[in-house]
């Protein structure tokens, strides 16, 4: 049993524009996605997430670097593992004039899945009643559900969702989130790429943040938050002005927050109490304000283009 | 691979443009049969009386003048201006026959090859259009990306699409040419003549029409894959016909053995003939043009179409194997 579902090393992809300009989409990406659970693949628009996923799936060629999926080098041995991968890349793309059921029947036929599997996955994704409608008449949410149904035809171990909630309403977003979390809880590996932090933070066990085609941070959500931003501490003290002077003199950034003070960049919060107590200022409340993924993301990708 | 071909055959069957193509082909075939029936109908009594009158007049003229006309012709015959024809060929004054007046009889062995040649063009066009749309639609909708996440072996995917396109049109070609041949046979048996029919020739012709139909679907698929849009594929085909077969061919007559339509005819009709204008300045300074009839053989057409199909298949396969799918 491999430890990593996906691993890339030095992955690189450049495009040539119609005007002959070379654009580097991915430059030396090292990405590790552990087996099991939900892995968030974060980055601003244009940071190389979709390009990386396409390379993993053999849809586009890498210029350099190596990739493995379940320890198999891809794209060379992709046929050996493709049965274990279900993927939705960007918006779901099916034959618009065919019904949802027919689209799934074709895909099931291609992998030799039994015919009744189509009915099962339509049931699983609550599309059984709309399976006879043409794909072009589906709402965006239904299209996403059909795409998920298609990935489930294979009963895959690795699911790749690229911006799965784009264009969905809040109910649709929650549905997709619950589906991803549910799959992760079943022991499947879910790689979800997104630029919407809140969406990933709620479901991901581990994350990788990329910008300009490079890995900026990776690890569990807690590790990334802890490693990326120093803590902010909310402080309750009777003489706030005096406390602010003491802390500022100690080189800390202090802001007023109602009846409290917010102190940024605190590495060891306990030292604050000592610093203030030495000046006869006694802390009656000290809360570490938890950094969120969004602040880490913005910090790490500061200056990265949001094209 | 067999499984993929089966899936592609189902997809091709389910497509609306396929149904439209099939209905269109059968409608046009029905129209061709209707036209054959109209042309084969016996003359009305009034038309027969007019033809009889014409015949009697011609025969009276022949009785009165044929001998004298022939003698005058022989006396004035100049071999240098006869274009190689003998005096007997030029001056023979044949007796008019009744069947030469009025509408000629519909004969199966004469009509069937012409109609089958017409259906070959019709089927070729329909197969090209449906084949191009069948493959191009996957690229224009983006469904090919989804497909490749289920079967990433591109040469298998490519091979299955091309094989399905070609195979699907084999039964259609047989059905259309079969209906057409049977229809013409029934019409001529009732209203004309089926004498002298060589069924091995007819079956061979049908087999060649079916072959070119399958090739048309495959070439359509190749063009659809390379251009990724049905309209672009159709535009390329039209552009080729107008620019190369029309304008270019009229300027460069010697290129005729290398034109697609000429080779198509040579293959379908088992040899075809074309005319070249050969113009020379003679010793006396006269500029003389003679028409020379040439034959393009079946073998030439077969090799031409075979190599063209193979090169197109290999080229498109290479493109698909290397192309990024977005």
Contacts between the chains, C-beta under 8 A, distances in Angstrom:
chain1	res1	chain2	res2	distance
A	54	B	324	7.7
A	54	B	325	7.7
A	54	B	326	7.4
A	57	B	148	7.3
A	57	B	149	5.5
A	57	B	152	7.4
A	58	B	148	6.7
A	58	B	152	4.6
A	59	B	145	5.6
A	59	B	148	6.0
A	59	B	149	7.7
A	59	B	324	6.9
A	59	B	325	4.4
A	59	B	326	7.5
A	60	B	324	3.9
A	60	B	325	6.8
A	60	B	326	7.2
A	61	B	322	7.5
A	61	B	324	6.4
A	75	B	152	6.9
A	78	B	152	4.6
A	79	B	152	5.7
A	79	B	153	5.4
A	82	B	149	7.1
A	82	B	150	7.2
A	82	B	151	7.5
A	82	B	152	5.2
A	85	B	149	7.0
A	86	B	149	7.8
A	87	B	149	4.8
A	89	B	145	6.1
A	89	B	146	7.9
A	89	B	149	7.5
A	92	B	146	7.7
A	93	B	141	6.0
A	93	B	142	3.6
A	93	B	143	5.2
A	93	B	145	6.1
A	93	B	146	5.3
A	94	B	141	7.5
A	94	B	143	5.8
A	94	B	146	6.6
A	95	B	11	7.6
A	95	B	137	7.1
A	95	B	138	7.9
A	95	B	141	6.2
A	95	B	143	5.5
A	96	B	141	6.1
A	97	B	15	7.5
A	97	B	16	6.0
A	98	B	14	6.5
A	102	B	14	6.4
A	105	B	10	7.9
A	106	B	7	5.6
A	106	B	10	7.0
A	106	B	11	5.7
A	107	B	146	7.5
A	107	B	147	7.6
A	107	B	150	5.5
A	109	B	3	6.8
A	109	B	6	6.8
A	109	B	7	4.0
A	109	B	10	6.9
A	110	B	3	7.2
A	110	B	4	6.2
A	110	B	7	5.3
A	110	B	147	7.1
A	110	B	150	4.9
A	110	B	151	5.4
A	111	B	150	5.5
A	111	B	151	7.4
A	112	B	3	6.0
A	147	B	146	7.9
A	150	B	146	7.0
A	154	B	150	7.6
